[in-house]
Amino acid sequence: MMNGIYDGHWFGFGGGFMWIVWLVILVAIVWVVRSAVTGGEERSRKTPSPLELLKARYARGEISRDEYRRMREELEE
């Protein structure tokens, strides 16, 4: 009969608090995989192009048609 702390009860695969370590490792792996898979797509959606920003300003009525055309021509050069 083993009564030491190394008998698998506290430091074994699933015993004691070891399940917390495995949970942290699993969460880290999931986080890395998700950020690698969706990282580029999310970044491109978060930063619209200057032309998209200009279109949005025109749609909201912040700038006139003439201002929109002039700025669009400058952006397309």
Number of C-alpha atoms within 10 A of each C-alpha: 4 7 7 9 10 10 11 13 15 14 14 14 13 14 11 12 13 14 14 11 12 13 11 11 12 11 12 12 11 12 12 11 12 11 12 11 11 10 12 10 11 11 10 10 9 8 10 11 11 11 14 11 12 20 15 13 14 16 13 9 10 12 14 11 12 9 13 18 13 10 13 15 10 9 11 7 5
